[in-house]
Amino acid sequence: MIIPRPLLEKYNQSLPRYTSYPPANYFTTGIDSKQYAQILNGSNLQQPSNISLYIHIPFCKKICFYCGCNSVRFPEASVVDAYVKALLKEISMVKALLDPGRKVSQLHYGGGTPNALPVEYIEEINNLIFSNFNFIAEPEIAIECHPAYLTDEYMMRLVKSGFNRFSIGIQDLDPKVLKTANREPSALPINHITSYLRGLDSKIKVNFDFIYGLPHQTPESFTENIRSILPFSPDRIVTFSYAHVPWVKKHQMALEKAGLPDADSKLKMFESSFQVLLANGYSDIGMDHYAKGEDELLLALNNNELHRNFQGYCTRRTTGQVYAFGVSSISQLYDSYVQNTKSISEYIRKIEANEFPVEKGYTLNFNEIVVREVINQLMCNRLMKWKVIADRFALSIDELQSIVHFEPSRLDSLVDDDLLDVTDEGVIITEKGRFFIRNIAVAFDPAMVNPTDKKFSKSI
């Protein structure tokens, strides 16, 4: 599908990404260790009852210029060791406040670069988790990996320590693109990484991650990236749109100086890769994910049971309240977001003092929880039925529509542009509309009705 350029110009606006609702730039300071302990205790009585664990490894051997994550250059070994010890203690502190009957459905390592750590540390963390938590059948145990730092032995030990999904951060295969972005190329051939992991265990799932919108990328070169990895048959492919936020991440200015592709070129990268993937057995999921065959995400989408958290798309089966560990990590609980300090030294100091290293967060009121569910349904499942959500919260449809400040006139432009169908039951996002899903979500966000001083990346 070719996206009409007038629509691009009309809808390419600065909008929330809605990986959370409200977005993280609404978080405020003021949550302390005692309050977080109370929040943790309260989460035992809230839904979902499953537990999702997120482990943040902030260390990178080099900082990629496109990076929007909370990452730091690899410090001296003593700091790394102290950080991991604090991480282990934080996990134990949180575990002591959780109902032992609850089960882990998802474990995710992100960063930074998790596999920049000596593998012994990751084995130690997993050993603590697997020894102290109960798991559902077939949980997702995932890790993000930089292919520059993978060896056969490292991969083997990761599999032995329990990982069953690997997200390989390829980003681009062109050495010139990688060099400009300050990223090292893969140490091993990508096809070897894939085949080696699958050879260790037939149940291993492999994702490939790419970024489009970087200097020196063209629609032709980016599409060739995608074509070249198709023979390796990754289970999922993610094509992230580069989010340029130099007011938050100053190192991104290096890419601006190198010359970023214009909006039209960036859109063509998306369009051409989208067409290639759909022509080769993949289905698009959400904003940036592709999966094939009987993938759990695809089945969830078809059953309107797709979900999303800070780690990406997941299913209702693996969805849990997210308990996050490490610097800058964000716990996503039923009615609260709590973010740890971004300072490694402060994080270690507080943990050693038996305090939770929290820095800021946000407590949702009932209306915000309802709005979050409406936006999640639109972002994940491309539809929203008033009665389904109203029943979930014991509301009337009129009450639900009042909470989201629903005004049919605000949808007129979206309907006229064939992005949305409005029925008595709710709304359905069209084939064309899925490319403008953030613009659609905004129409149901009361916080965005009036102008805001918050800054967001471009929607397309």
C-alpha positions as CSV (number, residue, x, y, z in Angstrom):
1,M,0.0,0.0,0.0
2,I,1.2,3.5,-0.9
3,I,0.3,6.1,1.6
4,P,-1.1,9.3,0.0
5,R,1.5,12.1,0.5
6,P,-1.2,14.7,1.3
7,L,-2.1,12.5,4.3
8,L,1.5,12.3,5.4
9,E,1.8,16.1,5.4
10,K,-1.5,16.4,7.2
11,Y,-0.9,13.8,9.9
12,N,2.9,13.9,10.5
13,Q,2.6,15.6,13.9
14,S,4.4,15.5,17.2
15,L,2.3,13.0,19.2
16,P,2.7,10.5,22.1
17,R,4.0,7.1,21.2
18,Y,1.6,5.6,23.8
19,T,3.9,2.9,25.0
20,S,2.2,3.9,28.3
21,Y,-0.7,6.0,29.2
22,P,-0.1,8.7,30.3
23,P,3.2,8.9,28.6
24,A,6.4,8.9,30.6
25,N,6.9,12.7,30.3
26,Y,3.9,13.1,32.6
27,F,5.7,11.3,35.4
28,T,6.4,13.5,38.5
29,T,8.8,13.3,41.4
30,G,7.7,12.6,44.9
31,I,7.3,8.8,45.2
32,D,9.6,7.5,47.9
33,S,10.7,4.0,49.0
34,K,7.9,3.6,51.5
35,Q,5.2,4.6,49.0
36,Y,6.6,2.1,46.5
37,A,6.4,-0.7,49.1
38,Q,2.7,0.2,49.6
39,I,2.2,0.2,45.8
40,L,3.9,-3.2,45.5
41,N,1.7,-4.7,48.3
42,G,-1.4,-3.3,46.6
43,S,-0.5,-4.7,43.3
44,N,-1.1,-8.2,44.7
45,L,-4.8,-7.5,44.7
46,Q,-4.9,-6.1,41.2
47,Q,-5.0,-7.5,37.7
48,P,-3.5,-9.0,35.8
49,S,-2.3,-11.4,38.5
50,N,0.6,-12.6,36.3
51,I,4.0,-11.0,36.8
52,S,6.2,-9.6,34.0
53,L,9.8,-8.9,35.0
54,Y,12.0,-6.4,33.3
55,I,15.8,-6.2,33.8
56,H,17.6,-3.1,32.7
57,I,21.3,-3.4,31.8
58,P,22.4,0.2,31.1
59,F,25.9,-0.5,29.9
60,C,27.1,-0.2,26.3
61,K,30.6,-0.4,24.9
62,K,29.7,2.4,22.5
63,I,26.7,4.7,22.5
64,C,24.9,4.6,19.2
65,F,23.9,8.1,18.0
66,Y,20.3,7.1,17.3
67,C,19.8,5.7,20.8
68,G,16.9,7.0,22.9
69,C,17.4,4.5,25.7
70,N,18.9,5.1,29.1
71,S,22.4,3.9,28.4
72,V,26.0,4.7,29.6
73,R,29.5,3.8,28.4
74,F,30.8,0.7,30.1
75,P,32.3,1.7,33.4
76,E,35.2,0.0,35.3
77,A,34.6,-3.6,36.4
78,S,34.0,-2.7,40.0
79,V,31.1,-0.5,39.1
80,V,29.6,-3.2,37.0
81,D,30.0,-5.7,39.8
82,A,28.4,-3.4,42.3
83,Y,25.5,-2.7,39.9
84,V,24.7,-6.4,39.4
85,K,24.9,-7.0,43.2
86,A,22.4,-4.2,43.7
87,L,20.2,-5.5,40.9
88,L,20.1,-8.9,42.6
89,K,19.2,-7.3,46.0
90,E,16.5,-5.2,44.4
91,I,14.9,-8.3,42.9
92,S,14.9,-10.0,46.3
93,M,13.4,-6.8,48.0
94,V,10.5,-6.7,45.6
95,K,9.9,-10.5,45.7
96,A,9.5,-10.3,49.4
97,L,6.4,-8.0,48.9
98,L,4.7,-10.1,46.2
99,D,2.2,-12.8,46.8
100,P,4.1,-16.1,46.4
101,G,1.2,-17.6,44.5
102,R,1.5,-15.3,41.6
103,K,3.4,-16.6,38.5
104,V,5.8,-15.0,36.1
105,S,4.7,-15.1,32.5
106,Q,7.3,-12.9,30.9
107,L,11.0,-12.0,31.6
108,H,12.7,-9.4,29.4
109,Y,16.2,-8.1,29.4
110,G,16.7,-4.7,27.8
111,G,19.2,-1.9,27.8
112,G,21.7,-0.6,27.0
113,T,23.3,-3.8,25.8
114,P,22.4,-6.8,28.0
115,N,24.9,-9.0,26.2
116,A,27.7,-6.5,26.8
117,L,27.8,-8.0,30.3
118,P,30.0,-10.9,31.0
119,V,27.6,-13.9,30.7
120,E,28.3,-15.0,34.2
121,Y,26.3,-12.0,35.5
122,I,23.3,-12.9,33.4
123,E,23.4,-16.5,34.6
124,E,23.5,-15.3,38.2
125,I,20.5,-13.0,37.7
126,N,18.5,-15.7,36.0
127,N,19.4,-18.3,38.6
128,L,18.0,-16.0,41.3
129,I,14.8,-15.4,39.4
130,F,14.2,-19.0,38.5
131,S,14.9,-20.1,42.0
132,N,12.6,-17.6,43.7
133,F,9.6,-17.2,41.3
134,N,7.1,-19.7,39.9
135,F,6.4,-19.5,36.1
136,I,3.5,-20.2,33.9
137,A,3.8,-23.0,31.3
138,E,5.8,-21.8,28.3
139,P,6.7,-18.3,29.6
140,E,8.5,-15.8,27.3
141,I,12.1,-15.4,28.4
142,A,13.6,-12.7,26.1
143,I,16.8,-10.8,25.8
144,E,17.9,-8.0,23.4
145,C,21.3,-8.7,21.9
146,H,23.8,-6.6,20.0
147,P,25.3,-9.0,17.4
148,A,28.7,-7.4,17.7
149,Y,29.1,-9.1,21.0
150,L,27.7,-12.6,20.4
151,T,29.8,-15.7,20.3
152,D,28.8,-19.3,20.1
153,E,29.7,-19.9,23.7
154,Y,27.8,-16.8,24.9
155,M,24.7,-17.8,23.0
156,M,24.9,-21.4,24.3
157,R,25.1,-20.2,27.9
158,L,22.2,-17.8,27.4
159,V,20.0,-20.7,26.1
160,K,21.1,-22.9,29.0
161,S,20.2,-20.1,31.5
162,G,16.6,-20.2,30.2
163,F,16.2,-17.7,27.3
164,N,13.8,-18.8,24.6
165,R,13.5,-15.5,22.5
166,F,16.4,-13.5,21.2
167,S,15.9,-10.0,19.7
168,I,19.0,-9.3,17.5
169,G,19.6,-5.6,17.0
170,I,20.8,-5.6,13.4
171,Q,19.5,-2.0,12.7
172,D,21.2,-1.9,9.3
173,L,23.6,-4.1,7.3
174,D,25.4,-1.2,5.5
175,P,28.8,-0.5,7.1
176,K,28.5,3.1,6.2
177,V,25.2,3.5,7.9
178,L,26.5,1.7,11.0
179,K,29.7,3.8,11.2
180,T,27.8,7.0,10.9
181,A,25.5,5.9,13.7
182,N,28.6,4.8,15.8
183,R,27.5,1.2,15.9
184,E,29.6,-1.9,15.4
185,P,28.6,-4.5,12.8
186,S,27.8,-8.1,13.7
187,A,30.8,-10.2,14.7
188,L,29.2,-13.3,13.2
189,P,27.2,-13.7,10.0
190,I,23.5,-13.1,10.8
191,N,22.5,-16.5,9.3
192,H,25.0,-18.2,11.6
193,I,23.5,-16.5,14.7
194,T,20.0,-17.7,13.7
195,S,20.9,-21.2,12.8
196,Y,23.1,-21.7,15.8
197,L,20.4,-20.6,18.2
198,R,17.8,-22.8,16.6
199,G,20.3,-25.7,16.6
200,L,20.6,-25.4,20.4
201,D,16.8,-25.7,20.9
202,S,14.1,-26.0,18.3
203,K,11.8,-23.9,20.4
204,I,14.1,-20.9,20.3
205,K,12.5,-17.8,18.7
206,V,14.6,-15.2,16.9
207,N,13.6,-11.6,16.2
208,F,15.5,-9.2,13.9
209,D,15.3,-5.5,14.7
210,F,15.9,-2.7,12.2
211,I,15.8,1.1,12.3
212,Y,14.8,3.3,9.4
213,G,15.3,7.0,9.0
214,L,19.1,7.1,9.6
215,P,21.7,9.0,7.5
216,H,22.8,7.3,4.3
217,Q,19.7,5.1,4.2
218,T,17.6,5.1,1.1
219,P,14.3,3.3,0.3
220,E,16.3,1.0,-1.9
221,S,19.0,0.2,0.6
222,F,16.7,-0.3,3.5
223,T,14.5,-2.6,1.5
224,E,17.6,-4.6,0.5
225,N,18.3,-5.1,4.2
226,I,14.9,-6.7,4.6
227,R,15.2,-8.8,1.4
228,S,18.6,-10.1,2.4
229,I,17.5,-11.5,5.7
230,L,14.4,-13.2,4.5
231,P,16.2,-16.5,3.7
232,F,17.0,-16.8,7.4
233,S,13.3,-16.8,8.3
234,P,13.3,-14.8,11.5
235,D,10.1,-15.4,13.6
236,R,9.5,-11.7,14.0
237,I,10.9,-8.6,12.3
238,V,10.7,-5.2,13.8
239,T,11.2,-2.0,11.8
240,F,11.5,0.9,14.2
241,S,11.0,4.4,13.0
242,Y,14.0,6.5,14.2
243,A,12.6,8.9,16.8
244,H,14.6,12.1,16.6
245,V,14.5,13.8,20.1
246,P,17.8,15.7,20.4
247,W,16.2,17.8,23.2
248,V,16.3,14.6,25.3
249,K,19.3,12.8,23.8
250,K,21.9,15.4,22.7
251,H,24.1,12.7,21.0
252,Q,21.4,12.5,18.3
253,M,22.6,15.8,17.0
254,A,25.5,13.9,15.4
255,L,23.0,12.3,13.0
256,E,21.4,15.6,12.3
257,K,24.8,16.9,11.2
258,A,25.3,13.8,9.0
259,G,22.0,14.5,7.3
260,L,18.7,12.7,8.1
261,P,16.5,11.5,5.3
262,D,13.5,13.7,4.6
263,A,10.0,12.6,5.6
264,D,9.1,11.3,2.1
265,S,12.2,9.1,1.9
266,K,11.6,7.8,5.4
267,L,8.0,6.9,4.4
268,K,9.2,5.1,1.3
269,M,11.5,3.0,3.5
270,F,8.5,2.0,5.5
271,E,6.3,1.4,2.5
272,S,8.7,-0.7,0.5
273,S,9.8,-2.9,3.5
274,F,6.1,-3.3,4.4
275,Q,5.3,-4.5,0.9
276,V,8.2,-6.9,0.8
277,L,7.4,-8.4,4.2
278,L,3.7,-8.9,3.4
279,A,4.6,-10.5,0.1
280,N,6.9,-13.0,1.9
281,G,4.5,-14.5,4.5
282,Y,4.7,-11.9,7.3
283,S,1.7,-10.0,8.7
284,D,1.9,-6.6,10.2
285,I,1.2,-6.2,13.9
286,G,0.7,-2.9,15.6
287,M,2.9,0.0,14.5
288,D,6.2,-1.7,13.8
289,H,6.1,-5.5,14.3
290,Y,5.8,-8.3,11.7
291,A,5.2,-11.9,12.4
292,K,4.5,-15.0,10.4
293,G,2.7,-18.3,10.5
294,E,1.2,-19.3,13.9
295,D,3.0,-16.7,15.9
296,E,1.4,-16.0,19.2
297,L,1.2,-12.3,18.5
298,L,-0.6,-12.8,15.2
299,L,-3.1,-15.2,16.8
300,A,-3.7,-12.6,19.6
301,L,-4.3,-9.9,17.0
302,N,-6.8,-12.0,15.2
303,N,-8.6,-12.7,18.5
304,N,-8.5,-9.0,19.6
305,E,-6.3,-10.0,22.5
306,L,-3.0,-8.2,21.7
307,H,-1.5,-6.1,24.4
308,R,1.5,-3.7,24.7
309,N,3.9,-2.5,27.4
310,F,7.3,-0.8,27.4
311,Q,8.9,-4.0,26.2
312,G,6.7,-4.1,23.1
313,Y,3.7,-6.2,22.0
314,C,2.7,-9.2,24.0
315,T,-0.4,-11.5,24.3
316,R,-2.9,-11.6,27.1
317,R,-1.4,-15.0,28.0
318,T,2.0,-13.5,28.7
319,T,0.7,-10.1,29.9
320,G,1.5,-9.3,33.5
321,Q,1.9,-6.3,35.7
322,V,5.5,-5.2,35.0
323,Y,8.0,-5.1,37.8
324,A,11.2,-3.5,36.6
325,F,14.7,-3.6,38.0
326,G,17.8,-1.5,37.5
327,V,18.5,2.2,36.8
328,S,15.8,4.1,34.9
329,S,13.5,1.1,34.7
330,I,9.8,1.6,34.8
331,S,7.4,-0.6,36.7
332,Q,3.9,-0.7,35.0
333,L,1.4,-1.8,37.6
334,Y,-2.4,-1.6,37.4
335,D,-2.8,1.9,38.7
336,S,0.8,3.1,39.0
337,Y,4.0,3.7,37.1
338,V,7.2,3.9,39.1
339,Q,10.6,4.8,37.7
340,N,13.9,4.1,39.3
341,T,16.7,6.8,39.5
342,K,18.8,7.2,36.3
343,S,22.0,7.6,38.4
344,I,24.0,4.4,38.8
345,S,25.7,5.6,41.9
346,E,22.5,6.7,43.5
347,Y,20.8,3.4,42.6
348,I,23.6,1.4,44.2
349,R,23.7,3.6,47.3
350,K,19.9,3.3,47.9
351,I,19.8,-0.4,47.5
352,E,22.7,-0.8,49.9
353,A,20.7,1.2,52.4
354,N,17.8,-1.1,51.9
355,E,15.7,1.5,50.1
356,F,13.9,1.2,46.8
357,P,15.8,3.5,44.4
358,V,12.6,5.2,43.0
359,E,12.8,8.7,41.5
360,K,9.4,9.5,40.0
361,G,6.2,8.0,38.8
362,Y,2.5,8.5,38.2
363,T,-0.7,7.2,39.9
364,L,-3.6,6.8,37.6
365,N,-7.1,7.7,38.6
366,F,-10.0,5.6,37.5
367,N,-10.7,7.7,34.4
368,E,-7.1,7.4,33.2
369,I,-7.2,3.7,33.6
370,V,-10.3,3.6,31.4
371,V,-8.7,5.9,28.8
372,R,-5.6,3.7,28.8
373,E,-7.7,0.6,27.9
374,V,-9.4,2.5,25.1
375,I,-6.1,3.6,23.6
376,N,-4.6,0.1,24.1
377,Q,-7.4,-1.5,22.2
378,L,-6.9,1.0,19.3
379,M,-3.2,0.7,19.2
380,C,-3.0,-3.0,19.5
381,N,-6.2,-4.5,18.0
382,R,-7.2,-1.8,15.5
383,L,-10.7,-1.5,16.9
384,M,-12.6,-0.4,20.0
385,K,-16.1,-1.6,21.0
386,W,-17.9,0.6,23.5
387,K,-19.8,-2.1,25.2
388,V,-16.8,-4.4,25.7
389,I,-14.9,-1.7,27.5
390,A,-17.9,-0.3,29.3
391,D,-18.7,-3.8,30.7
392,R,-15.1,-4.3,31.7
393,F,-15.3,-1.3,34.0
394,A,-19.0,-1.6,35.0
395,L,-19.9,1.6,33.1
396,S,-22.7,2.6,30.8
397,I,-21.7,3.5,27.3
398,D,-22.6,7.1,27.9
399,E,-20.3,7.2,31.0
400,L,-17.5,5.7,29.0
401,Q,-17.9,8.2,26.2
402,S,-17.9,11.0,28.7
403,I,-14.7,9.8,30.2
404,V,-12.8,9.9,26.9
405,H,-14.5,13.2,26.0
406,F,-15.9,11.5,22.9
407,E,-17.2,13.9,20.3
408,P,-18.1,12.4,16.9
409,S,-17.1,15.7,15.2
410,R,-13.5,15.1,16.2
411,L,-13.4,12.0,14.1
412,D,-14.9,13.6,11.0
413,S,-11.5,14.3,9.4
414,L,-10.3,10.7,10.2
415,V,-13.5,9.3,8.6
416,D,-13.3,11.5,5.6
417,D,-9.7,10.4,5.0
418,D,-10.8,6.7,5.2
419,L,-8.7,6.1,8.3
420,L,-11.5,5.1,10.6
421,D,-15.0,3.7,10.4
422,V,-17.5,4.7,13.1
423,T,-20.4,2.4,14.0
424,D,-22.9,2.3,16.8
425,E,-20.7,-0.4,18.3
426,G,-17.5,1.6,18.3
427,V,-14.7,2.3,15.8
428,I,-12.7,0.2,13.4
429,I,-9.4,1.3,12.0
430,T,-9.1,0.8,8.3
431,E,-6.3,-0.6,6.2
432,K,-5.0,2.9,5.6
433,G,-5.7,4.0,9.1
434,R,-3.3,1.6,10.7
435,F,-0.4,3.8,9.4
436,F,-1.8,6.7,11.4
437,I,-2.7,4.9,14.5
438,R,-1.1,7.5,16.9
439,N,-3.2,10.2,15.3
440,I,-6.3,8.1,15.9
441,A,-5.4,7.4,19.5
442,V,-5.0,11.1,20.2
443,A,-8.7,11.6,19.3
444,F,-9.6,9.5,22.4
445,D,-7.1,11.1,24.8
446,P,-8.7,13.9,26.9
447,A,-5.2,15.1,27.9
448,M,-4.5,16.0,24.2
449,V,-7.7,17.9,23.6
450,N,-6.1,21.2,24.6
451,P,-2.6,22.3,23.6
452,T,0.2,20.9,25.8
453,D,3.8,21.9,26.6
454,K,4.9,18.3,26.4
455,K,7.3,17.4,23.6
456,F,6.9,14.2,21.4
457,S,8.5,12.7,18.4
458,K,6.8,12.9,15.0
459,S,4.0,10.4,14.4
460,I,5.3,9.0,11.1
